[in-house]
Amino acid sequence: MATCSFTDLPIDILLLIFPYLDAKSFLSLTSTCKALYQGGIRNDASYWSHATRAKFRIRNRPAVQSDGLHWQRLYKRLLAQTKVYTWGQNTNDCLGRKRVDGNFPGGPNGGRLRFLPQGRLNADKADWPEQIKMPEPNIIGVVADLQCGGWSTSILNEKGVLRVIGTLNGMSQYNAQGVHPVPMIYPAGFPKPEERYNPAVALSEFSSGRSHILGLSDSGIIWSWYDKSARGVQVQFLNIKSSQESSKSKEPQEMLDGSVRTVVAGWDKSSAYIRGTGIVVWIPLIAPHDETIDTMEVSDWAFVPKTDYRRPRGNAREPDESTRLLGQEVGEVTNYIVLEHYIVFITDIKKVFAASFTMNERAGVIDDTFELVDLQAASETDNTPSATDVQGSFCSFAIFKGKGTVVTTNQDYLDACLKRARGESTDELPAVNKIPALQNTGVTSVAFGDYHYHALHSDGSISSYGVEPGACGALGLGGGMGVPIPIGTIRGIKYNPWNSDGTLLPHAYFRGRKIWFHREQEEWLRMLARGGKDPEEAKERVTMCSSVPPVQGEVSEWIEQMGGEWDKRPEVAQQDEDGLGAYFALSVAAAGWHSGALVLVNEKLVKAVEDSCFIELPPTQAFKNMASAGEGSSSGHWQYERPVAVDDQSVLTRTLTSLREGFFSLFGIAEDVPEEEEGPPRQPQRQKQRQAIDFPRLKLDDGLEMEGQIPFSGWKTPKPDWKLEWRSGALSKVFGVEGWEIRV
C-alpha cells in the first residue's frame, strides 16, 4: 500500500486545515520542511487574515486582504503596540483627559508657561492627536476596535469587553462621565466579561450612536446601553422568531433564520440585520430601574422593505418566483448605514438603495426603498452597478466603488432622489463629491463627524477633510491659535475671524492633508509658523499666507510634502523591520466635533525619527551657542522644545523647580547641592539641536513670485494642477468650500 506524506496533500486540503491551528502551531508546522516554509505557505494571506481577525476582533481590511506578510506583521504588532489617540472637542472628557479651567495660565485667553507647547493646557480641546493613557493597560488588554459617540469614545478589546470614555448622553445631567475607560455593566446573573469569558456577554462587535450603544455578543444576543453606569438590556422583537446562534455559525442556512448578523446604532435610532427578516429599526431603549429585568421586547419596530432576501447557498433554490425576482433586482444586503432620516444599503449585486423613515416613541414608518442609480454607476458614461461598500453617519456618507473610486454626499442628495422616485420633481440631482485624494489611494474606511470627516488608507495613514467648528481641532492638523499665524493655517485651514470655524481649503482635497503623530512634526510646524529661521526676512510671506487663500493653499501643499513621511528617511527606514512605519492606523472614528484612531506604535521607529531630527554640533559651535544663550541672544538655530504632557504632577514639579531656583537666585542664597562622588572626570556632553529652515518662498500657480531674499523653495514632487480660482464672497463651491471655482 502506497504511503502519503503530509506534504503530498493538495494545497486546497492544506488551506482547509490551517484555520484550525493557532499562530504558534502554524509557524511550527511551516518550519518542519522547505516545502511548507517556502512557496508562500508560511505567509498565506487567508490564514493570517483569519487568525488576526479571529484573535483580535478587528474588522476586515479588503484593500490588503491578499497581503499575507502584511497580516502576519499586523498580528505580531497587535500583541503589544496598540494605542488609542483622540483629538477635537473634549466635551464631557470624551478624549480621555480631564478638562482644565480656561482661566488657568495657558488657557485660550491666558498666558503660556514657557516650557509648555501652546494650548497644551487647554484640555477642552486637542488640535493634535493625543494618546489616551490607560490606567491599567495590562487589564484593558489589546484594543481591537474604537468608535466615537456624541460625547463618548468607546473601545472593544480582544476578549470582547466594551469600555466607554466620557458620557453616553451629554444632554442628561444624570448620565455618568469620566476620563477613564469604564466597562459596560450587564444585568445581575450574567458574568462580567472582564473577569471571565462567556459568549452571552463577550461582544463580537458594537456600534456607537449619538447617545446610545448597541452590542452583538458571540452567542448572537443584542445588548443596548443608554448610560455607562446603568446595566444593559437584551433586545428581543415582538413577532420575530429569534435565534441566538452565533453570527459566525456554520450551521445550514435554514438554521440561521432569526439570528442577528450585525447591529448599527444611528444618530438617534437603533437597528439590526436579522437573517430571514432584513433590517429592522427601533427607538433606543432605556432600561427600567427594576434590576430583575434583563430583557426588553421591542413591539414598535419597523422593517426596511426589500432587505429580507438571502442568496441561496449550495444546492438550495429560491422558494418562489417573487423571491427570485427580488434577488435579481435588489439582491442580498451586504452592508448598511443609518443616517438621521434615511437608511442606505448595499447589496451583493453592487447596487445601492435608500429608504426614508419617520419614527417617534410609539411607532415608525419606513417608505419603500428606492434605487440610487446614478450613485452606484461605474462612471458618468457607464451605468453598470459597481458599489462595493457604504459608510457614513448623521447626515453624510461615502459610497465605495470598484477600481478604487470613492464618492461622498449627504442627505440633501437623498432628498432629491426621493422626490424624483415619487415623481415629485424632474430637477437635476445635486453633484456628489469625487475628491481626488480619495481616488485610488487605498481608502479602506471613511468616518464622519458633524462637519468634518477622515479617510483611513491602506498604508495606515489618515487624511482629513471638512470643517472644524470653533477651531476645536477636529481635523487633527494643528491649532487655530498662534503668533504670528496658527499652525493650522500653514496646513491649509482658513479660520473665520468671527466664530473661529476652520475650513480646509480646496487645495487640500487634491492629495489630502494627513494627520501626523510625531511631536517633532508639531514642533517643526510651530517653528515655521513663527517665520522659520529668519522671521524678519519671511514676514511678508507669512502675512501673504495668512491673508491670501490661494497663497495659503500652495504653502500648505509644500508643508505637506516636506513634513510628511519622516519614518521613510533612509536612516529611519532601515530600522523598519515590518514596513508598517512608526505609526500605523488600524481604524479611525468620528462623531460630533471629535475623533479618534486605533494606532499601532513602533516605539523604536518613533525614537529613530526623533534622533533623525537633531544635528550634533562641533564643540566650538556648541560653546558659542551656550555663550550666546547666556547673553540672551539667538543662535539662529531652532532650539528644540520637548513637549510636556498635561499632567498635574509634571506641571507642578516643573513649576515648583522654577520657583525654587528663582527664590535662591533672587536672594543670593546658596542652595545645598550634594557633592559629586569622586571618580573619573566626566566627558563634556555633546550638544544637539535642530537647524531651522526658511519659511517657503514659492512661485505661485498664477505666475506670481513670493517676495524674499532667499532662493525659491523646491518641491519633493510636482505640485498638483489645481486650476483653482478664488472668488471672494462668491457662492460657488469646490469640494463644498465656498468662494472657489475651477478654471476651464
C-alpha positions in Angstrom: 0.0 0.0 0.0 1.4 3.4 -1.1 2.2 5.8 1.7 1.3 9.5 1.6 3.2 12.2 3.4 1.6 15.4 4.7 3.3 17.5 2.0 1.8 15.3 -0.7 -1.7 16.6 0.2 -3.1 19.1 -2.3 -2.8 22.8 -1.4 -6.6 23.1 -1.2 -6.7 20.5 1.6 -3.9 22.2 3.5 -5.7 25.5 3.3 -8.7 23.9 4.9 -6.6 22.5 7.8 -4.6 25.7 8.6 -7.5 27.7 10.1 -7.7 25.1 12.9 -4.2 25.9 14.1 -3.2 28.8 16.3 -0.4 31.1 15.2 2.3 29.2 17.2 1.3 25.8 15.8 1.0 27.2 12.3 4.6 28.6 12.4 5.9 25.4 13.9 4.2 23.3 11.2 5.6 25.5 8.4 9.1 25.2 9.9 9.2 21.4 9.6 10.3 21.3 5.9 11.2 23.5 3.0 8.0 22.7 1.1 5.9 24.3 3.8 8.4 27.1 4.7 8.7 28.3 1.1 6.3 29.0 -1.7 4.2 31.5 0.2 2.6 29.0 2.6 4.2 30.5 5.7 2.8 33.9 4.7 -0.5 32.6 3.5 -2.9 35.6 3.4 -6.1 33.6 4.1 -4.6 32.1 7.2 -3.1 35.3 8.7 -6.1 37.5 7.9 -8.4 34.9 9.6 -6.1 34.5 12.6 -5.7 38.2 13.1 -9.4 39.0 12.9 -10.4 36.0 15.0 -8.0 36.6 17.8 -8.2 40.4 18.0 -11.7 41.0 16.7 -10.5 43.7 14.3 -12.5 44.5 11.2 -11.6 43.1 7.8 -9.4 45.2 5.5 -10.4 44.4 1.9 -7.7 46.6 0.4 -5.0 44.4 1.9 -6.9 41.1 2.0 -4.4 39.3 -0.2 -1.2 40.6 1.5 -0.2 37.7 3.8 3.0 39.3 5.0 1.1 42.4 6.0 -1.4 40.4 8.1 1.4 38.4 9.8 3.2 41.6 10.8 0.0 43.1 11.9 -0.6 40.0 14.1 2.8 40.4 15.8 2.4 44.1 16.5 -1.2 43.9 17.8 0.1 41.9 20.7 1.8 44.9 22.3 1.7 48.1 20.2 -2.0 49.1 20.0 -2.6 52.7 21.3 -5.7 54.9 21.3 -5.4 58.5 20.1 -8.1 61.2 20.3 -8.4 64.8 19.2 -11.1 67.6 18.8 -13.5 69.0 21.3 -13.2 67.4 24.8 -16.8 67.7 25.8 -17.6 65.6 28.9 -13.9 64.4 28.9 -14.7 62.2 25.8 -11.0 62.5 24.7 -9.8 60.6 27.8 -8.3 63.6 29.6 -9.5 66.0 32.2 -10.8 69.4 31.1 -8.9 72.4 32.6 -10.4 75.7 33.6 -9.8 78.2 30.7 -8.7 80.8 33.2 -5.6 78.8 34.2 -2.4 80.1 32.6 -2.2 78.7 29.1 -5.9 78.6 28.5 -7.5 80.2 25.5 -7.1 83.8 26.8 -4.2 83.3 29.3 -0.5 83.4 29.1 1.6 80.4 28.5 4.2 78.8 30.7 7.4 78.9 28.7 8.1 75.2 28.8 4.7 74.1 27.6 3.6 73.9 24.0 1.0 76.5 23.2 -2.6 75.4 24.0 -1.5 72.2 25.7 -3.0 73.3 29.0 -6.4 74.0 27.3 -7.7 70.5 27.6 -11.2 71.5 26.5 -9.9 70.6 23.0 -6.9 68.9 21.4 -5.7 70.0 18.0 -3.1 67.3 17.8 -3.6 63.6 18.3 -3.1 62.7 22.0 -2.6 59.2 23.3 -5.1 58.1 26.0 -3.1 57.0 29.0 -4.8 53.8 30.1 -4.8 53.5 33.9 -4.4 49.7 33.8 -3.1 48.7 30.3 -2.5 45.1 31.3 -6.1 44.7 32.4 -7.6 46.5 29.4 -5.7 44.3 27.0 -5.4 44.7 23.3 -7.8 47.3 21.9 -9.4 45.8 18.8 -12.0 48.5 17.8 -12.7 52.1 18.6 -15.8 54.2 17.9 -17.0 57.7 18.8 -20.4 58.9 20.1 -21.7 62.4 20.5 -20.0 62.7 23.9 -18.0 59.5 24.2 -15.2 57.3 22.9 -15.7 53.5 23.2 -13.2 50.8 22.9 -13.5 47.0 22.5 -10.7 44.6 23.5 -9.7 41.3 22.1 -11.7 39.5 24.8 -15.0 41.2 23.8 -15.0 43.7 26.7 -16.5 47.1 25.9 -15.4 50.2 27.8 -16.6 53.8 27.5 -14.8 57.1 28.0 -16.7 60.3 28.6 -20.5 60.0 28.8 -23.1 58.4 26.5 -25.6 61.2 26.8 -24.1 64.7 27.3 -27.6 66.3 27.4 -28.5 64.5 30.6 -27.1 65.8 33.9 -27.6 62.3 35.4 -25.5 60.4 32.9 -22.2 59.2 34.2 -19.0 60.5 32.8 -15.2 60.2 33.3 -11.8 60.2 31.7 -11.0 56.6 32.4 -12.4 53.6 30.3 -15.2 52.1 32.3 -16.5 48.5 31.4 -20.2 48.4 30.5 -22.5 46.8 33.0 -24.6 43.7 32.5 -27.7 42.6 34.4 -27.5 40.5 37.6 -26.8 36.9 36.9 -24.5 37.5 33.9 -20.7 37.2 34.4 -18.5 40.2 34.0 -16.7 39.8 30.6 -13.6 41.4 32.0 -13.3 38.6 34.6 -14.1 35.5 32.5 -15.2 34.7 29.0 -18.9 34.0 28.4 -20.4 34.0 24.8 -23.5 35.8 26.1 -21.6 38.9 27.2 -18.4 38.9 25.1 -19.1 41.2 22.2 -18.1 40.3 18.7 -18.9 43.8 17.5 -20.5 47.1 18.7 -21.9 50.3 17.3 -22.0 53.7 18.9 -24.8 56.1 18.2 -25.0 59.7 19.3 -26.2 58.8 22.8 -26.5 55.1 23.0 -24.6 51.9 22.2 -25.6 48.5 20.7 -23.5 45.4 21.1 -23.7 41.9 19.5 -22.4 39.1 21.6 -20.6 36.0 20.4 -23.9 34.0 21.0 -25.9 36.4 19.0 -27.6 38.5 21.8 -28.3 42.2 21.1 -27.3 44.4 24.1 -28.4 48.0 24.4 -27.0 50.8 26.7 -28.0 54.4 27.3 -25.8 55.2 30.3 -22.4 53.6 31.1 -23.4 53.5 34.8 -26.6 51.6 34.1 -26.9 47.9 33.2 -27.6 46.9 29.6 -30.6 45.0 28.5 -31.1 42.2 26.0 -33.2 43.3 23.0 -35.9 41.0 21.5 -38.6 41.7 19.0 -42.3 41.0 19.0 -43.4 38.7 16.2 -39.8 37.9 15.1 -38.6 34.4 15.6 -35.2 34.8 17.2 -32.3 32.6 17.2 -29.2 33.1 19.3 -27.0 31.0 17.1 -23.6 32.7 16.7 -23.5 35.3 13.9 -20.5 33.3 12.6 -22.2 29.9 12.8 -21.5 27.3 10.2 -25.0 25.7 10.5 -27.1 25.3 7.3 -28.9 28.3 6.0 -32.3 27.4 7.3 -31.0 27.1 10.8 -29.8 30.7 10.8 -33.2 32.4 10.3 -33.8 34.8 13.2 -30.1 35.1 14.1 -28.5 38.6 14.0 -25.7 39.3 11.6 -24.9 42.9 12.6 -26.1 45.9 14.6 -25.9 49.6 13.7 -26.6 52.4 16.0 -27.7 55.5 14.1 -27.8 59.2 15.3 -31.0 58.6 17.4 -32.1 55.2 16.1 -31.2 51.5 16.7 -31.1 48.8 14.0 -30.1 45.3 13.3 -29.9 43.0 10.3 -31.8 39.8 11.2 -31.4 36.8 8.8 -34.7 36.0 7.2 -36.3 39.3 8.2 -33.9 42.0 7.0 -33.1 45.4 8.5 -35.3 46.4 11.5 -35.3 49.8 13.2 -36.4 50.9 16.6 -36.1 53.7 19.1 -33.2 53.3 21.6 -34.3 51.6 24.8 -34.0 52.9 28.3 -33.7 50.2 30.9 -36.2 50.3 33.8 -35.0 50.7 37.3 -36.2 47.2 38.2 -32.9 45.3 38.4 -34.7 42.0 37.9 -35.5 42.9 34.3 -32.7 41.8 31.9 -34.6 41.7 28.6 -36.8 44.2 26.8 -39.1 43.3 24.0 -39.5 45.8 21.1 -43.0 45.9 19.8 -42.8 49.2 17.8 -40.1 48.1 15.3 -40.1 49.0 11.6 -38.9 46.8 8.7 -37.0 48.2 5.8 -38.7 46.9 2.6 -36.7 44.6 0.2 -34.0 43.8 2.7 -35.0 40.3 3.6 -33.7 38.4 0.6 -30.9 35.8 1.2 -28.9 34.4 -1.6 -29.3 30.6 -1.7 -26.2 28.6 -0.7 -25.1 25.3 -2.2 -27.9 23.4 -3.9 -30.7 25.5 -2.4 -33.0 27.5 -4.7 -35.4 30.4 -4.2 -38.8 29.2 -2.8 -40.8 31.2 -5.4 -40.7 33.5 -8.4 -41.2 36.7 -6.4 -38.2 35.8 -4.3 -36.1 35.1 -7.4 -37.0 38.5 -8.9 -36.1 40.2 -5.6 -32.7 38.6 -5.7 -32.3 39.6 -9.3 -33.5 43.2 -8.9 -32.3 44.1 -5.4 -30.0 41.3 -4.1 -28.8 40.4 -0.6 -27.8 43.2 1.8 -24.1 43.2 2.4 -23.8 46.4 4.5 -25.9 49.4 5.5 -25.8 52.6 7.5 -28.4 54.6 9.5 -28.4 58.3 8.9 -30.6 60.9 10.6 -33.6 60.4 8.2 -32.5 57.6 5.8 -31.2 54.1 5.7 -28.8 53.4 2.9 -27.7 49.8 2.0 -25.5 48.0 -0.5 -26.3 44.6 -2.0 -24.3 41.7 -3.4 -25.1 42.7 -7.0 -23.3 46.1 -6.3 -26.5 48.2 -6.1 -27.3 51.0 -3.7 -30.7 51.6 -2.2 -32.2 54.0 0.3 -35.4 54.3 2.4 -36.6 57.3 4.3 -38.1 56.8 7.8 -40.2 58.7 10.3 -40.2 57.4 13.8 -41.4 58.5 17.2 -41.7 56.9 20.6 -44.8 55.0 19.6 -44.5 54.0 16.0 -42.3 54.1 12.9 -43.0 54.4 9.2 -40.4 53.4 6.6 -41.2 54.3 3.0 -40.5 51.9 0.1 -36.9 51.6 -0.9 -35.6 53.4 -4.0 -32.5 52.7 -6.1 -29.7 55.2 -6.3 -28.9 54.6 -10.0 -26.5 57.5 -10.5 -24.7 56.9 -7.3 -24.0 53.2 -8.0 -22.9 53.7 -11.6 -19.4 52.8 -12.5 -18.9 56.2 -14.2 -20.9 59.1 -15.9 -20.9 57.1 -19.1 -21.3 53.6 -17.7 -24.4 52.8 -15.6 -23.2 49.3 -14.6 -23.7 48.9 -10.8 -20.3 48.9 -9.1 -20.9 49.8 -5.5 -18.9 47.7 -3.0 -19.4 49.4 0.4 -21.2 52.2 2.1 -20.1 54.1 5.2 -21.4 57.1 7.0 -23.3 58.7 9.9 -25.6 61.5 10.9 -26.1 63.4 7.6 -23.2 62.3 5.4 -21.9 59.1 3.8 -19.5 57.7 1.3 -20.0 55.1 -1.5 -17.1 52.8 -2.4 -16.9 51.5 -6.0 -14.7 49.3 -8.0 -11.3 50.4 -9.2 -10.6 52.5 -6.1 -13.4 55.1 -6.6 -14.9 56.8 -3.5 -17.7 59.4 -3.7 -19.2 61.4 -0.8 -22.5 63.1 -0.4 -25.3 63.8 2.1 -29.0 63.7 2.9 -29.7 66.6 0.5 -28.8 64.3 -2.3 -31.2 61.6 -0.9 -34.0 64.2 -0.6 -33.6 65.0 -4.3 -33.6 61.3 -5.2 -36.7 60.6 -3.1 -38.6 63.4 -4.9 -37.6 62.0 -8.2 -38.6 58.5 -7.2 -42.0 59.7 -6.2 -42.4 61.7 -9.4 -42.5 65.0 -7.5 -39.5 66.5 -9.3 -37.5 66.2 -12.5 -34.8 68.6 -11.4 -31.2 67.6 -11.9 -29.7 65.8 -8.9 -27.1 67.6 -6.8 -23.5 66.8 -7.7 -21.7 64.4 -5.5 -18.1 65.0 -4.3 -15.4 63.0 -6.0 -12.4 64.1 -4.0 -9.1 63.4 -5.9 -7.3 62.5 -2.7 -9.7 59.6 -2.1 -9.4 58.1 -5.6 -7.1 55.1 -6.0 -5.3 55.9 -2.7 -6.2 52.7 -0.9 -9.1 54.2 1.2 -10.5 51.4 3.5 -12.9 53.5 5.5 -14.4 57.0 5.9 -15.5 58.3 9.3 -17.9 61.3 9.5 -18.4 63.8 12.3 -20.9 66.7 12.2 -18.8 68.8 9.9 -15.5 67.0 9.4 -14.5 63.6 8.2 -11.5 61.4 7.9 -10.3 58.7 5.5 -8.2 55.7 6.5 -5.8 54.5 3.9 -4.3 51.0 3.4 -0.8 52.3 4.2 -2.0 53.2 7.8 -2.3 56.9 7.2 -5.4 59.1 8.0 -6.4 62.2 5.9 -8.8 64.9 7.0 -11.5 67.0 5.2 -14.3 69.4 6.0 -14.7 72.0 8.8 -13.7 72.1 12.4 -16.2 74.4 14.3 -14.7 77.0 16.6 -11.1 75.8 15.9 -11.9 72.8 18.1 -9.1 70.7 16.5 -11.5 68.1 15.0 -9.4 67.9 11.8 -6.3 66.9 13.8 -4.0 69.0 11.7 -2.9 71.6 14.2 -4.3 74.5 16.3 -6.2 77.7 15.4 -4.2 79.9 17.8 -0.6 81.1 17.4 1.6 84.1 16.7 2.2 85.3 14.1 -0.1 82.6 12.5 -1.6 79.3 13.8 0.0 76.1 12.6 -3.4 75.1 11.3 -3.1 78.0 8.8 0.0 76.6 7.2 -1.7 73.2 6.9 -4.4 74.7 4.8 -7.1 75.6 7.3 -8.8 79.0 6.7 -10.2 80.4 10.0 -13.3 82.6 10.2 -12.3 85.7 12.3 -15.9 85.9 13.7 -16.5 82.4 15.0 -13.1 80.7 14.6 -14.6 78.0 12.3 -11.7 76.4 10.4 -12.4 75.4 6.8 -10.0 73.2 4.9 -9.1 74.9 1.6 -9.8 73.1 -1.7 -6.1 72.7 -2.4 -6.0 70.1 0.4 -8.5 67.9 -1.4 -6.2 67.0 -4.3 -3.7 65.0 -2.3 -5.1 65.2 1.2 -3.8 66.5 4.5 -2.5 63.7 6.6 -2.8 63.5 10.4 0.7 63.4 11.9 1.6 61.8 15.2 5.2 62.7 15.8 5.8 65.5 18.3 8.8 66.6 16.2 6.4 67.3 13.3 4.3 69.5 15.5 7.4 71.5 16.7 8.6 71.8 13.2 5.2 73.3 12.2 5.5 75.8 15.1 8.9 76.8 14.0 7.6 77.6 10.5 4.5 79.4 11.8 6.8 81.7 13.7 8.6 82.6 10.4 11.2 79.9 10.2 14.9 80.6 10.5 14.6 84.3 9.8 11.2 85.6 10.9 12.0 89.2 9.8 13.0 88.1 6.3 9.9 85.9 6.0 7.5 88.4 7.5 5.9 89.4 4.2 5.5 85.8 3.0 3.9 84.8 6.4 1.4 87.7 6.0 0.5 86.6 2.5 0.0 83.1 3.7 -2.4 84.2 6.4 -4.4 86.7 4.3 -4.5 85.4 0.7 -6.2 82.0 0.4 -4.6 80.9 -2.9 -1.1 81.5 -1.4 -2.1 79.7 1.8 -3.3 76.7 -0.2 0.0 76.4 -2.1 2.1 76.9 1.0 0.1 74.2 2.8 0.9 71.8 -0.1 4.6 72.5 0.3 4.3 71.9 4.0 2.6 68.6 3.4 5.3 67.4 1.1 8.2 68.4 3.4 6.6 67.5 6.7 5.3 64.0 6.0 6.7 60.5 5.9 9.6 61.2 8.2 9.8 57.5 9.0 10.7 57.0 5.4 14.0 58.8 5.8 16.9 56.4 4.9 18.4 56.3 8.4 15.0 55.5 9.9 13.6 53.2 7.2 16.5 50.8 7.6 15.2 50.1 11.1 11.6 49.4 9.9 11.5 45.6 10.0 7.9 45.1 9.1 7.3 48.0 6.7 4.3 49.4 8.7 6.1 52.6 9.8 6.3 54.3 13.1 2.5 54.9 13.3 0.1 52.6 11.5 -3.6 53.4 12.0 -5.9 50.4 12.2 -9.2 52.3 12.4 -10.5 55.9 12.6 -13.7 57.1 14.1 -15.5 60.5 14.3 -18.7 61.9 15.8 -19.8 65.4 16.7 -16.7 67.6 17.0 -14.2 65.0 17.9 -12.3 62.0 16.5 -10.2 59.0 17.5 -8.0 56.4 16.0 -6.6 53.0 16.9 -2.9 53.1 16.1 0.0 50.6 16.1 3.0 52.4 17.5 6.6 51.3 16.9 8.5 53.0 19.7 11.8 52.0 18.2 11.0 53.9 15.0 9.5 56.8 16.9 12.8 57.2 18.7 14.7 56.9 15.4 12.6 59.7 13.9 13.3 61.9 16.9 17.0 61.2 16.7 17.0 62.0 12.9 15.6 65.5 13.7 18.7 66.5 15.6 22.2 67.5 14.4 25.3 67.2 16.6 27.2 70.4 16.8 31.0 70.6 16.9 32.4 71.6 20.3 33.3 75.1 19.1 29.8 75.8 17.8 28.3 74.3 20.9 30.4 76.5 23.1 29.4 79.6 21.1 25.7 78.7 21.3 26.0 78.2 25.1 27.7 81.6 25.4 25.2 83.4 23.2 22.4 81.7 25.1 23.8 83.1 28.3 23.8 86.5 26.8 20.2 86.2 25.8 20.8 86.3 22.1 19.5 83.9 19.4 21.9 81.5 17.7 19.9 81.3 14.5 19.0 77.7 15.2 15.7 76.2 16.2 16.3 75.2 19.8 14.1 72.1 20.1 11.5 72.2 23.0 10.5 68.8 24.1 6.7 68.8 24.5 5.3 68.1 28.0 2.1 66.2 28.6 -0.6 68.0 30.6 -0.1 66.0 33.7 -0.8 67.6 37.1 2.3 66.1 38.7 4.7 67.0 35.9 3.4 70.6 35.6 3.5 71.1 39.4 7.0 69.6 39.7 8.5 71.8 37.0 6.7 74.9 38.3 8.0 74.3 41.8 11.5 73.7 40.5 11.4 77.0 38.6 10.1 78.9 41.7 12.8 77.3 43.9 15.6 78.2 41.5 14.2 81.8 41.2 14.0 82.1 45.0 17.6 81.2 45.6 18.8 83.4 42.8 16.7 86.4 43.9 18.0 86.5 47.5 21.5 85.3 46.7 21.1 82.2 48.9 23.4 79.3 48.1 21.3 76.1 47.5 22.6 73.0 49.1 23.8 70.7 46.3 25.0 67.3 47.2 28.7 66.9 46.5 29.6 64.7 43.5 31.3 61.4 44.2 34.9 61.2 43.3 35.6 59.3 40.1 37.0 59.6 36.6 36.5 63.1 35.1 33.2 63.4 33.1 33.3 63.8 29.4 31.7 67.1 28.2 28.2 66.3 26.9 27.8 66.9 23.2 25.1 69.5 22.4 22.4 68.6 19.9 19.9 70.8 18.2 17.9 71.0 15.0 18.7 73.5 12.4 15.8 75.7 11.4 14.7 76.1 7.8 13.3 79.1 6.0 9.6 79.8 5.6 9.0 78.7 2.0 9.3 81.1 -0.9 7.3 79.8 -3.9 6.5 80.5 -7.5 2.7 80.6 -7.3 0.2 78.9 -9.6 -0.9 82.2 -11.1 2.6 83.2 -12.1 3.4 85.5 -9.2 6.5 85.0 -7.1 6.6 85.4 -3.4 8.9 88.1 -2.1 12.1 87.4 -0.2 15.8 87.3 -0.2 16.2 83.6 -0.2 16.2 81.2 -3.2 12.9 79.8 -4.3 11.9 76.6 -2.4 11.9 73.3 -4.3 9.2 70.7 -4.3 9.7 67.0 -3.5 7.1 66.1 -6.2 5.5 68.4 -8.8 2.6 70.3 -7.2 -1.0 69.4 -8.4 -2.6 71.1 -11.4 -5.2 72.8 -9.2 -6.8 75.1 -11.7 -8.5 76.8 -8.8 -9.7 80.4 -8.9 -10.6 82.3 -5.7 -13.8 84.5 -5.9 -14.1 86.3 -2.6 -17.7 86.4 -1.5 -18.9 84.2 -4.3 -21.4 81.3 -3.5 -19.7 78.9 -6.0 -18.1 75.9 -4.3 -15.3 73.5 -5.0 -15.4 70.3 -2.8 -18.1 72.1 -0.7 -15.8 75.1 0.0 -17.4 78.4 -0.9 -15.7 81.2 -2.8 -13.8 79.0 -5.3 -14.2 77.9 -9.0 -12.4 75.6 -11.3 -10.7 77.3 -14.2 -11.7 76.0 -17.5 
